């Protein structure tokens, strides 16, 4: 009985940690969006995206409103988007997106994660031939009466490719068409479960299960850092 309780408690805390991390990440995104385009989502597409993503992870509205208000104040933290690149064990490329108010601290931490794992940080742009930045929109299938019809319409707004994952349709655009697709979906009353700019690998690497576990352990450690927004790799 005691062991079962401990397992449930561990799962509960793990779920809480994931939720807290998601709220922190979106809070930083809100701060950067407000700084770039103002506090009114009606006139700030990037902020609208943040608010939509906040709903997708069940972030309470009062916390979203508080984040917008905090980002509008004079004392708001100035977060900077910084991307770090490197290779983990077995030559696996890893790209780390951060939002930081202290780049010196952040780069020191990221370098430490790579070094401790036997990896190596690279120069900016060293992984540009492996990852391509694309817009990714995850749409609930119950919002789409007819995907065939919608697909034809969205091609004119930058639809590059699509794939169905369980009860979601995932659509991709090139980086420059992200805003066009966001507006096209808004005009049709479609609110994505999540929309983001992601780094999609052009090639994939295959390594052993044991080696994969080692890489995933490094990635998990990086993701735990408070300055890290997203981590990308090309493991198959």
N, C-alpha and C positions, 0 to 999 in steps of 0.2 A: 504493500500500500504506500509506504514511504517513498519507495523508488519511483512509483508511478506519479506521485505528487511532485517529486523533484523534476521529472521529465516534463510534466505539464508546466511547471513554473519556468523551466528553462525555455520552453517554446514561447511562453507568454512574454518573457523578457526579450527574447530574440525578435519577436514581432514588434514589441514596443521600440526596440532599438532601430529597426528598419523604418518604422513610421517616423521616429524622431529625426533620423537622418534625411528622410524624404522631405519633411517639413523644413529642416534647416537648408537643404539644397534649394527648395523653391523660394524660401525667404531671401536667399542671396540673389536668385534670378530676378525676383521682384525688385530688389534694391537696384540692381543694374539696369533693369527695364525702366524704372521710374527716373533714374538719373539720365538715361539716354533720351526718353521721350515724354516725360511728365507723368503725373499721378492719375490721369483720367484714362481708363481703359478704352473709352469710346474713340479717343484720338491716338491711342498708343497700341498698335497691333502686337508688339512684343509683350506688353503688359497683359493684353487679352489672352495671349497664349499662356502666360504664367498662371493667370486666374483659372483658365480651363484645366491646366495640368494639376492645379491645386485641388480642384474638384475631383479629378481622377484618382487622387490618393486620399480622398476624404479629409482634406485639411479644412477645419472649421472656418466658416466665413468670417467670424470675428478675428481669427488669427490672420487671415488674408488681409482684411481691412487694416489691422494693426500694423502689419508689415508694410503696407503701402504708406500709411501715415508716418511710420518710423523712417521710411526711406525718403520722405519729403522734408524731414526736419534738417536743420543746419548741422546737427551733431551726428548725422547718419554716417555709417562707415562707408568708405570709398573702396569698393571691391574692384579688383582688376582681373580680367580673364587672362590666364596664362596657361599655355599648353606645354607639357613636357613629354619628351620622347626618349625611348631607350629600348634595350633588348634584355629580356629576362633570361633565365637559364635555357639552354638548348637553342639559343638564337631566336626566341619567339619575340616579335616586335610588340611593344606595349606603348600605347599613347594615353596620356593622362590629362584631362581637362580640369582646371582648377579655377576657383573664384577666391581671391585672397586679398586681404588688406595688409599683408606682410610677405611679399615675394621672397625675401631673404630666408624667412622661416620655412616657407613652403618648399623652396628648391632644396634646402638642406634636408628636410624630411623625405622628400621623394628620392633624392640621391641615396639616402641611407637605406631605404627599402630595396632599391636596386642592388646596392653594394652587398647588403647582408644576404641576398639570395644568390649571389654570384653573377648578377646581371651587370649592365653598364648603361648609364645615361648617354644619350646621343645629342647631337646638335639639332637646333630647331630646323624643321623641314627635312630631316634625314629619313622620315618615314612617309613622305608625301607620295611616293610611288606605290605604297602598299595600301594606304587608306584614302578613300574619296569621301568628301563631306557631302551629305545628301539630306534633304528634308524628308522626314518620316512622319506619317500621319496614321494613327491607329483608329479605325472607325468601327463602331459596334454594328454588326450585321443587321440588327433590328432597326437601324436608322436608314437602311438602304433598301427601298422597295424593289429596285431592279438594278443590280450592279452593271449589267451590260449597257443599259442606257446611261447610267452615271459615268461609266468608264469612258464612253465616247465623248461626253461633255467635258470631262476633266483633262482629256488629252490636249485640248486647246489651252489649258491653264497650267501645263507643265508636267502632267502625269508621265513619269518615265517608265515605271514598272509597278506591279502589284502582286500580292500573294495573300492567300487566306490562311490565318492561323486560328484554329478553333472557331470562336464566335466573333472574330475580328477580321476586317479587311485591312491589310497594311499596304499603304501606297507610298511610293518614293518619287521624289523630284530632284532635279539637280539643285545645287545650292542657291543659284540665282532665282529660281522659281518658287522658293519657299513662300514668299509673301503673296504671290499670285494664287497659289493653291490655298493658302489660308483664307483669302478673301472669297475665292470660288466656293469653298465649303460653307463659309459664313452666309453667303448670299443664298445658299440652298437650305439653310437652317440645320446644317450638320455640324454637331459639336464633337470633335475627336475625343476619344478617351485619353489620348496623349498626342502631342505634336512636338517635334524636336528636330534639331540639326544633329545628326549623328555621323560617326566615322565608319564607313562601311568598307571592309577589306576587299581588295581586288583579287587577292590570292589567299589560299588557306594552307595551314601547316598541319601535318599529322605527326603525332608523337605517341609514345606508349602511355598507357593508363597511369602508370606510376609517375611518369614525367608530367603528365597533364595535371595530376593532383598537386604537384609541386608548384606549377605555374599558377593554378587557381588559388593556392594558399597565398602566394605573393600578391595576386590581384585583390584578394579579400583584405589583406593587410593594407594595401594602398587605399582601397575604398573606405576603410574605417577612418582615414585622416579627415579632419574637419574641414580642410580646405578643398578636398577633392569633390568634383561634381560628377565626373564620369570616367570610366576606364575602358579602353578598347584594346582588343587583341585579335589575332587571326587564327586562333585554334579552331580546327574543324569540329 
